[in-house]
Amino acid sequence: MFDFLFWPFMIRALIIGLILALSTGFISSFLVSNNQSLIGDGLAHISFTGIIIGVLLSANPIWIAIPVVILAAILIKWLMRNHLVEGDTAIGLVSSFSFAIGLILISTSNGFNRSVESMLVGSIFSTTWVDIWIALTVLVITAIFIIRGYAKLFSITFDDNYAKFSGIQIAFYDYALAILTAIIIVIGVKTIGTLLISAFIIFPAVSSQLISKSFKQMVVQGLIINALVSLVGILIAHFIGIPAGSTIIVVHGILFLSIFTYSKLKGRD
């Protein structure tokens, strides 16, 4: 009955799903609480173009896409930090410009033989062991960065002035978080898809926020929610025969609505 759990492609899908869930879960609360959740959507569009460039230039497009998206993330952060444009405007400018370039490259290239649909909605069941090792490395780096820098990141997120007064290197943590987000997004675009990966970052924070009594609880419960929803979504997608990335986000949406409704009804008691 459970033989499918031992199929190689299913094992890889569950592992990459869990790794990606934990990676996005670690950064989710910090980005959402600092009103930077849209950076995930912006970097996803940039990642789309990065992967297209990678497909055209290399047999391993992820190695081209990662530096492209990192540079874009740094540019967005630079524009935001120097107050040249507002945060959401900076994201929109860079991401829409990059996405347009990607579409032009697809339309003008005869050598592009990759499904655009798979890039938009992801293909988690085609994950390779190389993808898993890359994602696992990024997860370990992200976990170490968040755990060791938690107090400073917390201060930067909720009281930027206090962080400056305390001598915290705000620029370092700001850019480092943006770079980690960029790498996670590139990995996520391949598995979850360009159109959906930003929701993978937003939902854990907004759902856990409804049931958490502290920010630390919010981070931990966001990790748990993201992991469980990802595994459930992958299993449902396999049985029904629908895209796993879309299914995970739908499960996230149902869970959020359930928690939100429960919290409202409980508040009336």
N, C-alpha and C positions, 0 to 999 in steps of 0.2 A: 504493500500500500504506500509506503514511504520510500520506495526505491528511487524515485525521482530526485530525492535529496542527495543521492550519491552520484548523480550524473555530473560529469566534469563541468559542463557549462553552467549548471545550476549552482554548484559549489562556488565557482568563480563569481557568479552574479551575487550570491548572498554575501560573500566576503567583501567584494568591492562596494556593495550597498551599505554594509555595516561600517566599513572604513570611511566612506564618503559621509555617511550620517554623523559619525563622530567628529570628523574634521569640520564640517559645516556647523555642527552643534557647538563646538568650542568657540567659534567666532560669532555665532548668531546673536547672542545676547548683547555683546559689546557693540556690534554694528547697529542693531535695531534700537538699543537704548540711546545711542549717540546720533540717531536719525540719519544713519548712513546705509540703511538697508537697500536703497536703490543702486548702490555701487555694485551689488551682485548682478543686477540686471544689466547694468552698463558694461561690466567686464565680460558678461556672457556674450553680448553682441560683439565685443571686440575679439573675444576668443573665437567666435565664428570665423572672422576674417583671418585670425592667426592660424587656425587649422587649415583653412583654404590655402593660404600661402605655404604652409608646411606640406600639404598634399602635392602642390605643384613643384616644390623644391626638394623634397626629401621623402624617403621611404618611411620615416618616423616623424610624422607631422607634429607630434606633441612637443618635440624638442625645439621646433621653430615657434610654435604657438606660445609656449611658456615665456620666453624673453619678450615677445611682442606684447603680450598682455601685461607683463610686469612693467615694461616701459610706459604703457598706457596708464596703468594704475598710479605710477609715480607722477606722471603728467597731471592726472586728475587731482591727486593730492597736492601737488605744487600749486595748481590754480586755486584750490580751496584754501590752502594755508596762507597764501599771499593775498587772499581776498580780491583776486582779479575778477572772478565771477562767483556767483553763489554756488553752493555745493551741488544741488540738483542740476543746475545749468551746466556746470563743468562736466558732470557725468553725461548729460544729454549731448553736449557738443562733441566730446571725444568719441562716445559710443556710436552715435548716429553717423558720424563721418567715417569711422572704421567699418561699420556694417555696410555702408554704401559701397565702400571700396571692395569689400568681399563679394557683394552681388555683381559688381562690374567684372571682377576677376572670373567669376563663374560664367558669366554670359560671353566673355571674350576668349575664354580658354578652351581649346579643343582637347586638351589633355586631362580635363577634370572628369573623373569617372566615378565619383563618390556620390551617394544618394544625399541630396540636400535635406530630404525629409528625415533621414536618420540623424543628421546633424542638428535638426531642430527639436526632435523629440527624444533623441538618444537611443542607444542600443546596448543595454546593460548585459544582455545575454551573449554578446559577442566579445566580452571582456577577456583579455589574455592575462597570463601570469606576469608578464612585464608590466602591464597596467596596474596590477595589484601591488607589485613591489614598489612601484613609483608612488602609488597612493599611500601605501603603508609608511614609506619614508617621510612623506609630507605630513601624515598624521602624527608621527612621533615628534617631528620638529614643532608642529603646531601645539601639541599637548605640552611639550617642555616650555615653549614660549609663553603660553597662557598661564600655566601653573606657576612658573617661576616669576612671571611678571604680573601676576593677578592684582596685587595691591596697587601697583602703579597704573595698570590699565583701568582699574576701577576708578581711581582718582581722576584720570584723564577723561573718562567717560562721563562722570557726573559733576566734576568741579575742575574745569580747566584752569581757572585762576589759582586755586589751591595747589594744583599740580605744578604750575610755574613757580609759585612761592616756595614749594618744597624742593625745588631743584631737579625735578624729574625731567629727563630728556624726552620731552613730548614729541619732538620731530622724529626721533629714532623709533619710538613705539608706534607712532602714527604711520610712518612709511613701512615699518616691518609688518604691521597688521595688514596693510594694503597689499604688500607683496605676497604674503601668505594667502590672502583672499584670492589674489590673481591666480596663483598656482592651483588652489583648490577648485576654482571656477573652471580652469582649463580641463582638469581631470573630470569634473562634473559634467561639462558639456558633452564629452564623449559618451558618458553613461546615462545621464539624466536628460540632456538636451539643452540647447540654447534658450528655448522659450520657458524652461521649467526650473532651471538650477537656482534662480534667484528665490523662488518659493521655498526651496530646500533650506535656504538661509533664514527666511522670514518666519516660517511657521513654527519652528521649535521655540523661538523666543516669545512670540505672541501667545502661543498655547500655554507654555510653562509660566508665563507672567500672571496668568489668571489663577494659578493654584500655588504660587510661591509666596513665601513670607519674607524672603530676602533675595538679594541679587545672586548670592552664591547658590541658593536653592534653585533659582531660575536657570543658572548655567547647568547645574547637575541634572535637573529634571528635563531641561531641553535636550541634553545628550540622550537621556533614557527615551524620551518621546521620539526623537528622530531615529534612534536605532530600532525601536520596536515597530514604528510605522513603516520604515524602509523594508524590514524583513517581511512584514505582513503584506505590504504592497507588491513585493516581488513574487511572493507565493500566489497571491490572487491573480496577478498578471499572467503567470505561467498557466494556471488552470483555465482562465477565461480566454487566453490567447490575445491579449491586448498589450500595448506598450507599457513597460514596467515603470518608466519615469512618470508618465501620466497617472498611472494607478497610485503610485506613492503620494503624489500631490493631492489626488482626490481623497485618499484616506486621511491625509493631513487636514484637509478642509472639513471633512466630516467630524474628525476628532475635535478640531477647534470649535466648530458650531455646537457640538455636544457639551464641551467644557464651558463655553460661553453661556449657553442656555441654562446649564445647571447652576452656574455662579449667579446668574440673574434671578433664577427662581429661589435659590438659597438666600439671596439678599433680601427677598421679600418676606421671608419667614421672621 
